[in-house]
Amino acid sequence: MQTVSDFILSRLAQWGINRVYGYPGDGINGLIGAFGRTREPLEFVQVRHEEMAAFMACAHSKFTGQVGVCMATSGPGAIHLLNGLYDAKLDHQPVVALVGQQARTALGGDYQQEVDLISLFKDVAHDFVHVAASPVQAKHLIDRAVRIAMERRAVTCVIVPNDVQDLPAVPDIPREHGTVNTGIGFTSHAGVPAAVALQNAADILNKGERVAILAGAGARDAGDELLHVADLLGAGIAKALLGKAVVPDDVPYVTGSIGLLGTQPSWRMMNDCDTLLMVGTAFPYGEFLPPEGQARAVQIDRDGRMISLRYPVEQGLVGDSKATLQALAPLLQRKESRRWRDKIEKDVAHWWKTVEARAMVPAQPLNPQRPFWELSPRLPDRSIITCDSGSAASWYAQHLRLRKGMAASLSGGLATMGSGVPYALAAKLAHPDRPVFALVGDGAMQMNGVNELITIADRWRDWGNPTLVVMVLNNGDLNMVTWEQRLMGGDPRFKDSQLLPTFPYAEYGRLLGLEGIRVDNPDHVGAAWERAIEADRPVVLEMVTDPEVPLIPPHVPLKQVQNYVKALRQEDASGGAALRATLKQWWAG
C-alpha cells in the first residue's frame, strides 16, 4: 500500500527534487519511514539542527537554481526552521518546508508539542501555507507549494499531521465537485518587456554621459550581458553583496561591492554618475546610491514590486535580467568618449593597490585582511565561496577577487550569523566536484558552525573532490558589533557581551578526522592556504587575527568619526591598539 508519505516523496521526485534537508522526530515518522523504503532518487540529508536544514535548503536554491526542500517535526522542530526560512525569504529563494503536526484528533486539546503552525509560518511562508487534512489534498498541496515557491521565489510550507502521513494515498483524484486536480507541466515565461519600454530605457541610457550599473543576485545568469552593456555605455559595474559573483573582479571597470562593506570606487562612481542602471538588485542602503534627482534611472527586475523601491526610476523593466539585457543591447549606442570609463578604471586599479597595502600592514598576530588577500590568487577554477555575517563579510566584500565561473553567496537580506558552514555543505553536496570555501568568524563558528563540522566529517568520503575549507577568523571578539558600537553609538567595547570563550578550532577539526591548520604568523598564511587546498580531506583553517584592525567603510561621516574617538578614549589598552591600527590602515590607503 502506498501511503500519503510515499506519495509525497514520489511527487517531490517528479518535480525534480533530489535532496531534502532535515532532522527526524515523531511528528514526521511517516515521512521518515517513507524515505527508508523509497526507490526514488531522493536523498535525506540529516543535519545537526533544523535551522541548518533551512539554511541548506536556501543555499541549495542559491547554488543550483532549483527549489530547496527542508523537513522538520512538529512543535520544536518546526520552530527551529524559522531563521533559515527567513534567510530564504529575504533573499528571494524558492524553498518548500515540509512540517509535521500532531494527529488531527488531538488538535485543539492542548496536546504535547501542539503549536499553531499556520500562524507560526504565516509571515515567512505567506504566499502558501496549508495543512493536509485529507489524503486527497496531498497532490495539490505539494504541487502548489513547489510551483508557488518557483514562481514567487518565495518560501512555502505544507503541514502534514502525523496520522495523515500513514493513511492510504489517493494519487488519482476523484473527478467530482470539491476536488482539485493539479499537474507538474512546464511553464513558459515571456521574460522581456514591451518594445516601447525597452526603447524608453535605451533613450535614457543613451543620453547619459556618466553611466553606472548596479548588479545584484537577480542578474546571476546575465554576467556576459552586463559586461556587453557596460562596454557599450562606457559604464562601470558595482555589485550588491549578493551579486558579488555576477561579474568577475578582474574586469578593470568592475568597481566591486557597494554599501557599508563596499569599495571606494563604487562610492565615488555612485556619487558622480548622471545615469543609473539597476539590474536584479534590492540593495537596501539608499545613502550609497546617487543623491535623489542627480541621476536618471532604469531598473530591471523580474518582480514589479521591486521597481523604484530603492531609487526613483524613470523606466522600470519587469522581466528576466538576461533576456531583457539581450533585448536592450541592440538599442544602445556605443559611447565614443571613454573619459568616464577611464576614470573608473583608474579608481579600480588604485583600489586594488590600496587593499593590498592594507592587508600587508602588520597586526597582532595576523591582519584579518591578509587571509582574504592571499586566498584570491590561489582560488581554484569553479570555486564556490560562502561567507558568514560579521567582520568576515567586510573582508570578503572588499578583498576577495572572484573570477568567471565562480559562485559565492551569504545571508544578504537577513544578514544572520551561522549560515556560512551550512551554506558550504549544501554547496558541496550539490556540486561534489567543485572546491568549496567557507569564510567564517569565530562568533558564527561557535554559534553553530562547529556542529555542522560533524556532518562534514560524516559525509566527505562520498565526494569526488574533497576540497572543502572552513576558514575561521579567531579574534576572540564579536568583531562587527564591537565596531558598530564604537562607530554608531560612541560606546567602548563591552567585554561581557563581545569577548568569546577560547576554542581550539583546528584541533577540533583534527578530532573529527578532518585536517586542522592553525596560523598565527603572517608569513605562513599563503602556504597554509596551499596546504588546505591540496589536502586529501576537508580542512578547518584557523587564522588567529587581531580584533583591533578596523572595518573601514568607503565613506565615514564626521559624526561616526567623533563617536569612534569618544569610544576609544573610554577603553583600556585595546582603545590605543585600535587607534594605532586605524592610523596604520589610513596611512596604507
Summary of the structure (lengths in Angstrom):
residues: 589
radius of gyration: 25.0
end to end distance: 70.3
largest distance: 77.9
contacts: 2180
relative contact order: 0.09
helix: 46%
strand: 16%
